[in-house]
Amino acid sequence: MIKTQFYRRFYQNLSNDTRHFLRSPGLVVTTSVAFVLLLFFIVLPVWSVLNKSLTVSFPTVTVSFPKTTPNRTNSGEMLTEAILDAIKTVEGIEEIRVIAEIRHRFIVARFNKNWDEYRAIYDTRRTVKKTIKELNLFVEDIEIKLGKERYRSFATFAEFFSKARHYRALCNSIIVGLITTVLICIIAFIFAYLTVRGPHLMRKPLKALAILPRIAPPFIFSLSLILILGRNGIITKTFNLAINIYGWPGVIIAQVIAFLPLGYLMIENVLRSLDPSLDDTARDMGATEQRVLFKITLPLVSNGIFKAALLVFILSIADFANPMLIGGDVPFLATSAFLLWIGEGNLEMSAVLCVFLLAPSLIAFSIHEYAMKGKTYITLGGKPTQAEYRKISPRIFYTIMPVAVFVSISIVVCFCVIFAGAFTKILMVDNTFTLEHFTSVNGIRSLANSLRFSLGATLIATPIGIILSYMLMRKRIPLKKVLEFVALIGFGVPGTVIGLGYILFFNSPPLKLTGTFAIMMINEAFRNLSVGLEAGISKLQQIDVAIEEAAMDMGARAPRIFIKVIFPLIISAVAVGFVYTFMVAMIAVSAVIFLVTPGKNLISLYILAVTEIGEIGMACGLSVMLIFTVVLCLGALSFMLRYSRFTMTLRGV
């Protein structure tokens, strides 16, 4: 009965929304365009990966020849039998078929799916030509072609579990993701607790240190760990230690430092919103600070901690650069999928690894977006409160402060080592001061490409995200939740998956974009679309609908209302989407590494490449250039946004 009422109400609301929707032609056109864009640039690339994982490709060699030859009668049957007998001797063949047509015959040999296709056609061509020569036949238009046969099958999934390395890559990625997530949640809470409740003098420095790793590419922390604890690292050489930082330890440490800002910002935001009178009330009733921390503060902040954990887990298992640089011989899903594609050309197995990479990410993302939505504690009421500052108890302070100090020193040391490596010829080998690492022509060209790439991705993502947020919040659209989920899913899809998806989907007409600079910008734009969308939704929830209704009553149409009324009010959300997309695009690695082509290299990928070949000094120099460029661009954007707000205020907007 309850289900019947639910479905009846659902279909009734859907019918009413559809009728209202169809009365607005402009809304229909805008929504249709948005749906098509999301379909082509998010859904179909992901579907291409899923489809490829269920496809098994076999190399085939087809021999075609006429039924008769000019110099012999019944030569067609004789030639067919001779070629068949010859082809049966070729290695790697699983199946042979004969197809007869009016004038020609075709012999199709299907080889083992893992067989080298060039060897297949070479062996077949050599065997067939030798047979024709021995029979002394003159065959004028014989053709031997290489092809592919594709079948739907779970064979590649079975092969995945039959090979220990692939299975270990899955287990390693999940285990590292869990360990990194737990460590970041603990460290991020400690930093957030100290910046909100700790001594005033240390709040701003700790907050700055917690956010600092965000301005740098995640993999520079792997680079700094190699310089500090590698085989010829500073500490390793100075103290003659036998430390192996490669593998699990290096990946976990690098990820903890790289993804700490995300966990800190989410937890600090929730912790700062807690009503301080709750703690005061508990203490007035005799509760110790430890009991207040574990019985009140942590439960109230648990929602923010859980959200941070889910997002950090997604980023951790999808991380590409850190495992590539410092993972050693430990396999991980993201790097294994890339190496299978670039090294072996095995797209089917690469797609299977991407599916196993995609599944936990989407599950975690779905929990974050929907299971957690609305499940919050109300910690702020409409009544203003003010609490007296109280020092953290010594037992808590001296327990958590060493962790914060150690992590802070680690972050500072990582940056200092990168800067030191940038200005010395070879750190710890030849410490002579030099500026030659900043003169790389390819590096400067890659930096210019990154600026163009980031600006293009930002100019695509920000307007689409803001317009979508306005449509979802202010317009009656059928299946609105589906549209919102599809728009948000780009953030939950690992970069490796969506990068491979773009290769598969946009590699043939009618949308053959592979090899262009546009495909890289589009990929990054739709991956970060959710930031502007969520920022716009959050801002629009604070704006009273009566403002728009008043403008509508005065005769303004929807486009004018959006431009003249809504846009100035949500300019901060626009700024959030713009700045975040630009900053993330400047340090992007995982998705664009599948799409980059010669002459269109990005600075982050170029740093990764020179690091892999051992040019550590150049990698450090280019990293410093990238960090300064990001800081300068963010400063310029901040200044422009502040100036634009000032201008709008003067104009009375």
VMD Tcl script that draws the C-alpha trace (Angstrom):
set ca {
  {0.00 0.00 0.00}
  {2.78 2.40 0.94}
  {4.70 1.51 -2.22}
  {1.60 2.06 -4.34}
  {1.08 5.51 -2.85}
  {4.74 6.33 -3.35}
  {4.71 5.37 -7.03}
  {1.40 7.15 -7.57}
  {2.78 10.33 -6.01}
  {6.02 9.97 -8.02}
  {4.22 9.65 -11.36}
  {1.84 12.47 -10.49}
  {4.72 14.81 -9.64}
  {6.57 13.72 -12.77}
  {3.49 14.41 -14.91}
  {2.94 17.85 -13.36}
  {6.63 18.77 -13.74}
  {6.62 17.64 -17.37}
  {3.52 19.71 -18.24}
  {4.98 22.78 -16.55}
  {8.35 22.14 -18.21}
  {6.91 21.94 -21.73}
  {5.23 25.34 -21.33}
  {8.68 27.03 -21.32}
  {10.39 26.52 -24.71}
  {13.55 28.30 -23.55}
  {13.84 26.02 -20.53}
  {13.28 22.97 -22.75}
  {16.09 24.03 -25.08}
  {18.51 24.86 -22.24}
  {17.79 21.61 -20.39}
  {18.13 19.57 -23.58}
  {21.50 21.14 -24.34}
  {22.67 20.48 -20.76}
  {21.50 16.87 -20.92}
  {23.25 16.28 -24.27}
  {26.51 17.78 -22.96}
  {26.43 15.65 -19.82}
  {25.54 12.58 -21.86}
  {28.39 13.00 -24.33}
  {31.11 14.19 -21.98}
  {30.40 12.19 -18.80}
  {27.99 9.28 -19.28}
  {29.07 7.87 -22.65}
  {32.82 7.91 -21.95}
  {32.22 6.00 -18.71}
  {29.89 3.63 -20.57}
  {32.61 3.09 -23.20}
  {34.95 1.83 -20.48}
  {32.29 -0.54 -19.12}
  {31.51 -1.73 -22.63}
  {35.18 -2.30 -23.44}
  {35.65 -4.35 -20.28}
  {32.99 -6.79 -21.54}
  {34.50 -7.00 -25.02}
  {37.06 -9.61 -26.01}
  {39.04 -8.87 -29.19}
  {40.73 -11.54 -31.30}
  {43.22 -10.73 -34.08}
  {42.17 -12.23 -37.40}
  {43.88 -12.70 -40.75}
  {41.68 -12.94 -43.84}
  {42.99 -14.49 -47.07}
  {40.83 -13.71 -50.13}
  {41.36 -15.17 -53.63}
  {39.31 -15.89 -56.78}
  {37.46 -19.19 -57.19}
  {39.35 -20.04 -60.38}
  {42.75 -19.16 -61.81}
  {43.55 -18.49 -65.46}
  {46.02 -21.38 -65.94}
  {44.21 -24.33 -64.28}
  {40.72 -25.82 -64.04}
  {39.20 -26.59 -60.62}
  {42.04 -24.56 -59.18}
  {39.72 -22.85 -56.68}
  {39.05 -26.02 -54.69}
  {42.68 -27.09 -54.92}
  {43.90 -23.66 -53.85}
  {41.41 -23.53 -50.96}
  {42.53 -26.91 -49.65}
  {46.18 -26.02 -50.06}
  {45.85 -22.70 -48.22}
  {43.78 -24.31 -45.47}
  {46.41 -27.01 -44.94}
  {49.13 -24.36 -44.92}
  {47.33 -22.02 -42.50}
  {46.72 -24.88 -40.06}
  {50.47 -25.02 -39.50}
  {50.62 -21.36 -38.37}
  {51.01 -20.96 -34.61}
  {48.41 -19.24 -32.45}
  {45.30 -20.01 -34.52}
  {42.15 -20.96 -32.58}
  {39.59 -21.16 -35.40}
  {39.53 -21.21 -39.24}
  {36.44 -20.42 -41.36}
  {35.88 -20.59 -45.13}
  {33.42 -18.13 -46.68}
  {32.43 -18.69 -50.32}
  {30.96 -15.98 -52.52}
  {30.12 -15.86 -56.23}
  {33.61 -14.97 -57.45}
  {35.84 -15.06 -54.39}
  {36.58 -17.22 -51.41}
  {37.70 -16.03 -48.01}
  {39.62 -17.96 -45.39}
  {39.42 -16.27 -41.97}
  {41.90 -17.38 -39.31}
  {41.15 -16.26 -35.76}
  {44.15 -16.17 -33.44}
  {44.44 -16.31 -29.68}
  {43.37 -12.98 -28.12}
  {46.81 -12.43 -26.62}
  {48.65 -13.30 -29.82}
  {50.76 -10.60 -31.47}
  {48.78 -9.44 -34.49}
  {51.83 -8.43 -36.54}
  {53.37 -11.85 -36.04}
  {50.05 -13.39 -37.06}
  {49.86 -11.62 -40.42}
  {53.59 -12.11 -41.10}
  {53.43 -15.88 -40.49}
  {50.23 -16.22 -42.51}
  {51.54 -14.20 -45.46}
  {54.80 -16.14 -45.56}
  {53.03 -19.51 -45.38}
  {50.43 -18.68 -48.05}
  {52.98 -17.29 -50.53}
  {55.18 -20.33 -50.07}
  {52.23 -22.64 -50.75}
  {51.20 -20.78 -53.93}
  {54.77 -20.89 -55.18}
  {55.06 -24.64 -54.54}
  {51.79 -25.29 -56.44}
  {53.03 -23.18 -59.34}
  {49.74 -21.28 -59.43}
  {49.26 -17.80 -60.82}
  {46.87 -15.95 -58.48}
  {46.47 -12.36 -59.60}
  {44.42 -10.71 -56.86}
  {45.11 -12.62 -53.68}
  {44.82 -10.39 -50.58}
  {45.85 -10.96 -46.99}
  {44.40 -8.53 -44.44}
  {44.66 -8.09 -40.70}
  {41.45 -7.55 -38.74}
  {39.69 -7.88 -35.41}
  {36.73 -9.91 -34.17}
  {34.99 -8.77 -31.02}
  {32.71 -10.77 -28.75}
  {30.79 -10.02 -25.56}
  {32.34 -12.00 -22.77}
  {33.47 -11.99 -19.13}
  {36.72 -13.66 -20.18}
  {38.81 -10.58 -19.41}
  {37.35 -10.41 -15.90}
  {38.22 -14.09 -15.42}
  {41.73 -13.36 -16.66}
  {41.97 -10.46 -14.19}
  {41.47 -12.80 -11.23}
  {43.71 -15.48 -12.75}
  {46.71 -13.13 -12.73}
  {48.01 -12.42 -9.25}
  {49.50 -9.04 -10.21}
  {46.15 -7.58 -11.25}
  {44.41 -8.91 -8.15}
  {47.20 -7.52 -5.96}
  {46.80 -4.12 -7.65}
  {43.13 -4.07 -6.58}
  {43.93 -5.10 -3.01}
  {46.84 -2.64 -2.77}
  {44.74 0.29 -3.99}
  {41.94 -0.40 -1.52}
  {44.31 -0.99 1.42}
  {46.33 2.15 0.70}
  {43.09 4.10 0.28}
  {41.81 2.94 3.66}
  {45.10 3.60 5.48}
  {45.49 7.04 3.89}
  {41.88 7.93 4.69}
  {42.19 6.97 8.37}
  {45.46 8.86 8.80}
  {44.17 11.98 7.05}
  {40.95 12.03 9.10}
  {42.95 11.83 12.34}
  {45.54 14.45 11.32}
  {42.93 16.75 9.74}
  {40.82 16.66 12.91}
  {43.88 17.49 15.02}
  {44.72 20.47 12.82}
  {41.08 21.61 12.75}
  {40.72 21.25 16.54}
  {43.86 23.30 17.15}
  {42.94 26.03 14.66}
  {39.44 26.39 16.15}
  {40.03 25.71 19.85}
  {43.79 26.10 20.26}
  {45.91 29.12 21.25}
  {45.27 32.16 19.06}
  {48.91 32.56 18.07}
  {49.10 29.18 16.37}
  {45.71 29.14 14.65}
  {46.62 30.99 11.45}
  {50.04 29.33 10.98}
  {48.56 25.87 11.42}
  {45.70 26.64 9.03}
  {48.14 27.96 6.42}
  {50.32 24.84 6.73}
  {47.31 22.53 6.47}
  {46.16 24.21 3.24}
  {49.63 24.77 1.74}
  {49.93 21.39 -0.08}
  {46.92 22.33 -2.20}
  {48.89 24.80 -4.31}
  {51.34 22.13 -5.49}
  {50.95 19.03 -7.67}
  {50.35 15.97 -5.44}
  {53.38 14.14 -6.82}
  {55.94 16.73 -5.69}
  {55.71 15.17 -2.24}
  {56.85 11.87 -3.75}
  {59.67 13.79 -5.40}
  {60.67 15.41 -2.10}
  {60.54 12.04 -0.30}
  {62.90 10.60 -2.91}
  {65.28 13.53 -2.30}
  {65.07 13.07 1.48}
  {64.82 9.30 1.99}
  {65.69 7.84 -1.40}
  {68.77 5.73 -2.08}
  {70.87 8.91 -2.38}
  {68.61 11.06 -0.21}
  {69.70 13.71 2.26}
  {68.91 11.72 5.41}
  {69.86 8.37 3.87}
  {73.32 9.60 2.87}
  {73.97 11.75 5.92}
  {73.23 9.02 8.46}
  {74.12 6.06 6.20}
  {70.71 4.47 6.68}
  {69.29 1.50 4.79}
  {65.80 2.91 4.27}
  {63.52 1.86 1.44}
  {60.96 4.63 0.96}
  {59.69 3.12 -2.29}
  {56.46 1.15 -2.20}
  {53.84 1.31 0.51}
  {55.53 3.78 2.91}
  {56.29 6.37 0.23}
  {52.84 6.23 -1.38}
  {51.02 6.53 1.96}
  {53.17 9.42 3.23}
  {52.93 11.32 -0.07}
  {49.14 10.87 -0.25}
  {48.64 11.92 3.38}
  {50.46 15.20 2.79}
  {48.91 15.80 -0.64}
  {45.27 15.19 0.35}
  {45.41 16.68 3.86}
  {43.95 20.08 2.76}
  {40.69 18.47 1.57}
  {40.12 16.62 4.85}
  {41.12 19.65 6.91}
  {38.81 22.09 5.13}
  {35.76 19.84 5.45}
  {36.31 19.01 9.12}
  {37.34 22.55 10.10}
  {34.20 23.97 8.47}
  {31.94 21.70 10.54}
  {33.94 22.15 13.75}
  {33.86 25.94 13.44}
  {30.06 25.88 13.10}
  {29.53 24.12 16.47}
  {27.84 26.15 19.14}
  {30.53 26.75 21.82}
  {27.85 26.91 24.52}
  {27.45 23.12 24.19}
  {30.95 22.61 25.53}
  {30.41 25.21 28.26}
  {27.18 23.54 29.38}
  {28.83 20.12 29.54}
  {31.77 21.48 31.54}
  {29.47 23.35 33.92}
  {27.79 19.99 34.59}
  {31.14 18.50 35.61}
  {32.30 16.79 32.40}
  {36.04 16.70 31.79}
  {37.43 18.06 28.53}
  {38.31 14.55 27.38}
  {34.72 13.45 27.92}
  {33.41 16.54 26.11}
  {35.74 15.78 23.19}
  {34.69 12.14 22.79}
  {31.03 12.42 23.81}
  {30.00 15.77 22.28}
  {32.53 17.22 19.84}
  {33.41 14.08 17.88}
  {29.77 12.89 17.45}
  {28.75 16.35 16.25}
  {31.64 16.51 13.79}
  {31.22 12.90 12.65}
  {29.21 13.95 9.59}
  {32.05 16.16 8.35}
  {34.65 13.49 9.16}
  {32.68 10.87 7.26}
  {32.27 13.12 4.22}
  {35.97 13.93 4.27}
  {36.79 10.22 4.56}
  {34.69 9.33 1.52}
  {36.21 12.04 -0.68}
  {39.77 11.29 0.47}
  {39.23 7.59 -0.24}
  {38.10 8.41 -3.80}
  {41.16 10.57 -4.41}
  {43.52 8.04 -2.84}
  {42.56 4.97 -4.87}
  {42.40 7.08 -8.04}
  {45.82 8.67 -7.44}
  {48.10 8.09 -10.40}
  {51.26 10.15 -10.02}
  {52.40 9.20 -6.49}
  {52.25 5.42 -7.08}
  {53.93 5.96 -10.46}
  {56.88 7.83 -8.94}
  {57.42 6.19 -5.57}
  {55.36 3.00 -5.76}
  {58.37 0.91 -6.73}
  {57.37 -2.59 -7.84}
  {54.09 -2.51 -5.87}
  {51.20 -2.59 -8.39}
  {48.23 -0.21 -8.08}
  {45.08 -0.03 -10.19}
  {45.55 3.44 -11.69}
  {49.17 2.92 -12.76}
  {48.57 -0.65 -13.94}
  {45.66 0.47 -16.13}
  {47.83 3.14 -17.75}
  {50.78 0.80 -18.31}
  {48.54 -1.87 -19.84}
  {47.27 0.68 -22.33}
  {50.49 2.51 -23.14}
  {52.89 -0.44 -22.86}
  {50.94 -3.46 -24.10}
  {48.04 -1.89 -25.99}
  {45.71 -4.14 -23.97}
  {42.66 -1.88 -23.81}
  {40.34 -4.66 -22.63}
  {42.34 -5.46 -19.49}
  {42.98 -1.76 -18.91}
  {39.20 -1.21 -19.01}
  {38.65 -4.04 -16.52}
  {41.08 -2.44 -14.09}
  {39.23 0.85 -14.56}
  {35.94 -0.89 -13.70}
  {37.41 -2.11 -10.41}
  {38.74 1.39 -9.87}
  {35.35 2.89 -10.69}
  {33.15 0.67 -8.50}
  {34.44 1.67 -5.01}
  {34.71 5.31 -6.10}
  {31.09 5.48 -7.26}
  {29.85 3.64 -4.17}
  {31.70 6.07 -1.90}
  {30.55 9.04 -3.98}
  {26.91 7.88 -3.94}
  {27.02 7.49 -0.16}
  {28.53 10.95 0.16}
  {26.02 12.69 -2.10}
  {22.79 10.98 -1.10}
  {23.04 8.79 1.98}
  {24.66 11.64 3.92}
  {22.52 14.42 2.46}
  {20.34 15.99 5.13}
  {21.75 13.84 7.96}
  {23.32 16.57 10.05}
  {23.16 17.72 13.63}
  {21.73 21.18 14.22}
  {24.50 22.97 16.07}
  {23.58 26.59 15.41}
  {20.30 28.15 16.37}
  {18.85 31.54 15.61}
  {19.92 32.83 18.98}
  {23.37 34.46 19.03}
  {25.79 32.87 21.46}
  {29.13 33.89 22.83}
  {31.49 31.70 24.78}
  {34.51 32.54 26.82}
  {37.81 31.31 25.42}
  {39.12 28.33 27.33}
  {42.50 26.72 26.97}
  {42.71 23.13 25.80}
  {43.51 20.87 28.72}
  {47.23 19.98 28.93}
  {46.50 16.26 28.56}
  {44.76 16.78 25.19}
  {47.07 19.57 24.02}
  {50.32 17.68 24.66}
  {48.85 14.55 23.09}
  {47.81 16.08 19.76}
  {50.33 18.91 19.44}
  {53.32 16.64 18.62}
  {51.34 15.19 15.71}
  {50.56 18.67 14.37}
  {54.19 19.79 14.80}
  {55.58 16.68 13.09}
  {53.21 16.97 10.11}
  {53.82 20.73 9.83}
  {57.59 20.22 9.82}
  {57.19 17.47 7.22}
  {55.20 19.78 4.92}
  {57.73 22.62 5.29}
  {60.68 20.27 4.74}
  {59.08 18.85 1.58}
  {58.72 22.32 0.09}
  {62.20 23.39 1.23}
  {63.78 20.34 -0.38}
  {62.01 21.07 -3.68}
  {63.28 24.66 -3.58}
  {66.79 23.50 -2.67}
  {66.81 21.00 -5.52}
  {65.68 23.70 -7.94}
  {68.70 25.92 -7.24}
  {71.46 23.27 -7.05}
  {72.93 21.24 -9.88}
  {72.41 17.83 -8.26}
  {71.26 17.91 -4.66}
  {73.64 16.06 -2.30}
  {75.98 15.29 -5.24}
  {76.90 18.72 -6.62}
  {75.38 21.48 -4.49}
  {76.65 24.29 -6.71}
  {74.14 27.12 -7.09}
  {72.56 27.24 -10.56}
  {69.58 28.63 -12.44}
  {69.82 26.25 -15.37}
  {66.81 24.23 -14.19}
  {64.58 27.22 -14.97}
  {65.73 27.58 -18.59}
  {64.09 24.48 -20.08}
  {62.41 25.50 -23.33}
  {60.07 22.51 -23.24}
  {59.23 23.28 -19.62}
  {58.33 26.91 -20.36}
  {56.28 25.83 -23.38}
  {54.48 23.25 -21.23}
  {53.77 25.91 -18.60}
  {52.20 28.15 -21.26}
  {50.12 25.17 -22.46}
  {48.96 24.55 -18.87}
  {47.84 28.17 -18.46}
  {45.88 27.98 -21.71}
  {44.48 24.58 -20.76}
  {43.43 25.68 -17.25}
  {41.81 28.89 -18.42}
  {39.90 27.05 -21.18}
  {38.65 24.35 -18.78}
  {37.62 27.00 -16.26}
  {35.71 29.05 -18.84}
  {33.80 25.90 -19.84}
  {33.09 24.47 -16.37}
  {32.13 27.61 -14.43}
  {29.25 28.92 -16.62}
  {27.79 25.43 -17.13}
  {27.94 24.67 -13.40}
  {26.32 27.96 -12.37}
  {23.55 27.73 -15.00}
  {22.83 24.14 -14.01}
  {22.61 25.11 -10.33}
  {20.08 27.82 -11.19}
  {17.99 25.40 -13.27}
  {18.01 22.72 -10.58}
  {17.15 25.12 -7.77}
  {14.66 27.47 -9.44}
  {13.02 25.56 -12.30}
  {10.58 22.66 -12.40}
  {12.38 20.02 -14.44}
  {11.28 16.37 -14.71}
  {13.76 13.87 -13.25}
  {15.74 16.70 -11.70}
  {17.61 14.36 -9.34}
  {18.86 12.28 -12.27}
  {20.23 15.38 -13.98}
  {21.92 16.48 -10.76}
  {23.49 13.06 -10.15}
  {24.87 12.88 -13.70}
  {26.36 16.36 -13.34}
  {27.99 15.45 -10.02}
  {29.26 12.04 -11.08}
  {32.23 13.50 -12.95}
  {33.90 14.27 -9.62}
  {33.37 10.72 -8.38}
  {34.82 9.06 -11.49}
  {38.59 8.49 -11.17}
  {40.69 10.38 -13.69}
  {42.15 7.17 -15.10}
  {38.66 5.91 -15.94}
  {37.37 9.04 -17.61}
  {40.68 9.55 -19.44}
  {40.48 6.07 -20.96}
  {36.78 6.63 -21.64}
  {37.54 9.73 -23.71}
  {40.13 7.77 -25.70}
  {37.60 5.04 -26.48}
  {34.58 7.24 -27.21}
  {36.15 10.18 -29.06}
  {38.53 8.16 -31.21}
  {36.15 7.82 -34.17}
  {33.58 9.95 -36.05}
  {31.24 11.78 -35.61}
  {33.11 13.27 -32.62}
  {36.74 12.46 -33.33}
  {38.47 14.71 -30.81}
  {41.43 12.51 -29.88}
  {44.71 14.33 -30.35}
  {43.22 17.81 -30.05}
  {43.77 20.36 -27.31}
  {40.00 20.77 -26.98}
  {39.45 17.23 -25.67}
  {41.83 17.89 -22.78}
  {40.01 21.10 -21.77}
  {36.57 19.46 -22.08}
  {37.71 16.48 -20.01}
  {38.99 18.66 -17.17}
  {35.97 20.96 -17.32}
  {33.39 18.21 -16.91}
  {35.44 16.47 -14.22}
  {35.29 19.64 -12.09}
  {31.77 20.70 -13.05}
  {30.41 19.62 -9.68}
  {32.34 22.28 -7.75}
  {30.64 25.25 -9.42}
  {27.34 23.36 -9.35}
  {27.46 22.64 -5.61}
  {28.68 26.17 -4.83}
  {25.82 27.64 -6.86}
  {23.23 25.40 -5.19}
  {24.51 26.30 -1.71}
  {24.40 30.01 -2.52}
  {20.93 29.89 -4.12}
  {19.55 28.17 -1.02}
  {20.35 31.37 0.88}
  {18.56 33.68 -1.59}
  {14.86 34.29 -1.09}
  {12.73 33.37 -4.13}
  {10.67 36.51 -3.48}
  {13.47 38.61 -5.02}
  {13.04 36.87 -8.37}
  {9.26 36.93 -8.10}
  {9.37 40.70 -7.57}
  {11.53 41.12 -10.68}
  {9.15 38.89 -12.63}
  {6.13 40.92 -11.50}
  {7.87 44.01 -12.86}
  {8.08 42.39 -16.30}
  {11.60 40.98 -16.35}
  {12.10 37.69 -18.17}
  {14.12 34.73 -16.89}
  {17.40 35.50 -18.74}
  {17.35 39.13 -17.55}
  {16.51 38.07 -13.98}
  {19.45 35.66 -13.99}
  {21.92 38.20 -15.39}
  {20.79 41.31 -13.48}
  {19.55 39.84 -10.20}
  {20.85 36.33 -9.53}
  {24.34 36.50 -10.98}
  {25.52 39.46 -8.82}
  {24.16 37.69 -5.73}
  {25.99 34.41 -6.45}
  {29.26 35.96 -7.61}
  {31.07 34.31 -4.69}
  {29.90 30.87 -5.91}
  {31.15 31.76 -9.39}
  {34.49 32.69 -7.85}
  {34.70 29.38 -5.97}
  {34.04 27.37 -9.12}
  {36.44 29.49 -11.19}
  {39.36 29.42 -8.73}
  {39.02 25.73 -7.84}
  {38.80 24.55 -11.46}
  {41.75 26.71 -12.49}
  {43.92 25.53 -9.61}
  {43.09 21.84 -10.08}
  {43.60 22.05 -13.86}
  {47.08 23.53 -13.39}
  {48.21 20.43 -11.47}
  {46.09 17.83 -13.32}
  {47.71 14.48 -14.14}
  {45.56 11.35 -14.01}
  {43.01 11.97 -16.81}
  {44.96 14.20 -19.18}
  {47.92 11.81 -19.33}
  {45.73 9.59 -21.55}
  {44.84 12.49 -23.84}
  {48.04 14.49 -24.20}
  {49.78 14.45 -27.59}
  {53.19 15.69 -28.80}
  {53.38 19.47 -28.84}
  {50.51 19.83 -26.34}
  {52.26 18.68 -23.17}
  {51.30 20.18 -19.80}
  {53.73 21.28 -17.11}
  {52.51 18.70 -14.55}
  {52.97 15.85 -17.04}
  {56.35 17.18 -18.12}
  {57.55 17.30 -14.50}
  {56.39 13.70 -14.07}
  {58.24 12.65 -17.23}
  {61.56 14.28 -16.32}
  {61.34 12.81 -12.81}
  {60.94 9.30 -14.23}
  {64.11 9.66 -16.31}
  {66.11 10.91 -13.32}
  {66.27 14.66 -14.07}
  {65.47 15.54 -10.47}
  {66.93 19.06 -10.59}
  {64.87 20.03 -13.60}
  {61.78 18.50 -11.98}
  {62.36 20.62 -8.87}
  {62.89 23.78 -10.93}
  {59.74 23.24 -12.96}
  {57.79 22.46 -9.78}
  {58.88 25.79 -8.28}
  {57.83 27.57 -11.48}
  {54.44 25.85 -11.34}
  {53.89 26.70 -7.66}
  {54.75 30.38 -8.19}
  {52.53 30.52 -11.29}
  {49.57 29.05 -9.40}
  {50.07 31.48 -6.49}
  {50.37 34.50 -8.81}
  {47.30 33.48 -10.84}
  {45.23 32.91 -7.71}
  {46.33 36.29 -6.37}
  {45.39 37.98 -9.63}
  {42.01 36.23 -9.71}
  {41.35 37.18 -6.10}
  {42.20 40.82 -6.85}
  {39.92 40.89 -9.92}
  {37.03 39.35 -7.99}
  {37.48 41.83 -5.15}
  {37.59 44.70 -7.64}
  {34.49 43.41 -9.43}
  {32.58 43.27 -6.15}
  {33.69 46.82 -5.33}
  {32.59 48.00 -8.78}
  {29.19 46.34 -8.41}
  {28.73 47.91 -5.00}
  {29.44 51.37 -6.42}
  {26.89 50.79 -9.14}
  {24.32 49.78 -6.60}
  {23.97 46.21 -7.73}
}
mol new
graphics top color blue
foreach p $ca { graphics top sphere $p radius 0.5 }
foreach p [lrange $ca 0 end-1] q [lrange $ca 1 end] { graphics top cylinder $p $q radius 0.2 }
display resetview
